[in-house]
């Protein structure tokens, strides 16, 4: 078995070198708690995307999203921003008010409401703007490590990851995560792990983390071996499967004891997830309603039946959720094939961009603080 070194994110040692990817509406405090419990506290678990403008303005929803459980160490926030000044203010606020121990910057989100403002995966195309944002973030971060997550580029004709990686090194970024897809691919096709290997060769000075198509612990180990990357970022693979982090720990530590929970264990995890959401939101019904989107992911591959799936999709209390789950054949074992792809898998060949965005990668005149989103979570 290949031995992998621990991942250093500034002063924070992440062992095994596994990071939970920020996912809007998913990686809130309750889900991070579940994943961390299954991992035994090992790994790094990042908040869902926080908009810098909303943070600076102390938007109520945003302030809720940055609440960490007392056991979360280190506390990791992902920020999205388009305006360097606003990004700098947000980072300074995090430092001054001790809101987090690590800051990640989002340059990978492909959703239209982000890219149409020039943010997320659209932003690295504007090299001077990327540099200015990184300069403000690192310059205001004090002792906090600043990392960034990005994609290969906007599309196959506008690849940016090597330039962006070099700029990141020059501006003092601590580590880079690369999703091996373009923005145009969204989540379709196959992630390009070769790009991860190329980035690692291009920026040997800092850790490079690989992201894309990690559905199992064996996938993570294979990515590390094939690309030489320093760590992995896991997103859609853990949807409805927080115990994947137990598998990742087992894989990296060489125990080989992978979880394959039967439906009874899965049902217990579902109820716990819904309960944690209710406690976090301060309302049981809101928690169960928010949990509905997770139901299909948890039950993937199990024999449930369309009628029961419909019932579970409209539950509004923990008692109701528990009662409905108890009607299932809870003695079912983990389904064959349930470890495969989950979540969004479709591609999208059109990236929504600001007018004239692709005319000149060095012309940033069309970007202003008005491009900042005023809500967080994606």
Phi, psi and omega in degrees: 000137178285133177268130181252139181286153173298155180264127178258117172251090188061232180279355185267124179262121183252111182220119001292165185281068187233132182234134172282123180289140173296129177225126185301130178075002184242305189272049173282179185304318179299315181292321177299322178299313179301310182299318182293323178297315181294329181277354186072026180084006182263141182109180180235132187236113190262143178296163171291167189298129180249126180280131185297320179298316180296324178293312181299323180276000179057045175304134187301315179298319181295318180296331175291319184292336182266010175283126180253148172295150183300336183270357183281112176217126353284157176276124188237122181246134170258129180252145171241133175199157180241332182263120182304319182296316180294320177300315179300318178297318181296317179296317179298322178297318179298318180291309185296326183258008178052053183271342182199168179249352183206139179239126175249141180251133184270111170234032184233347185294128182258004187287144187304322184293342177267311184290332180293343176265000182087011182262185177057229185287351176280332194292320183300344176298328177271088187305314180296325179292317177302313180299316182296319179295314180297321179299315179293318182295307182294321181295334180259357188277348182060235181272356182284134176288141177245124176241173179217150177238134184214173174250178181297326183166193180282313176204184184295340178268353183223071181270132189233353196293329180287315176300315182297322178296318179294318177300318180300315178299314182296332182265004173090019176293142187279324181200158181232135171252133180241121169275123186282044175222159171274168175298323181296331180285340188050251180239017182271171177066204182245137178294140182270094180289336178299326179296324178297317178296320179295320179295320179300318178293327186283329181232067182293348184290334185227160178296142173241129178251142180259144181219139176127119175065038171259100183256348182210168177297323179296325175299317181297315180296320179294318178301315180299316182292318186283330186254341185076012181292163187266352181185172181234149176244123186249124180244262188300336181299336182261005178297122183066018184210059181298339178289355174303330180288335171292319177298318181297318176298315180298319180295313182288331179271354173080016180280334179070010183270078183279142179286138173218068190293139172286174186296330180298316179292319179298317180298320177298319179295324178297314181295318179297318179300313180297321180295316179298321178298317179297318179295321181292319181276347180077019182202116183302314182298316179298322179296315180293321179295318178296328181290339186308323184294343181272343190303310183297325179293316179297322187266008181305125176090341179281152177278106185239319181096143185294324181294317179292324177299321178295317179298316182294335181283353181234017179294152180219011175211157179295321179298318180295316179299314181296319181296317181293318178296327181292341178282348181280164173282092187284357178273003178296139177273170181301128186289144174296132178089356183285353178275359185279194183305145178211165183079196183293130178234354183282151176266173177207109188280358180244126177256126180279118185232160173299153179305131176072013186303322187271000184295320184210116182292350182252358179264108182250018186293338183274002183253132178219177179296343178293342180282352179292136172284149180254010175228152182255182178082021175118000000 
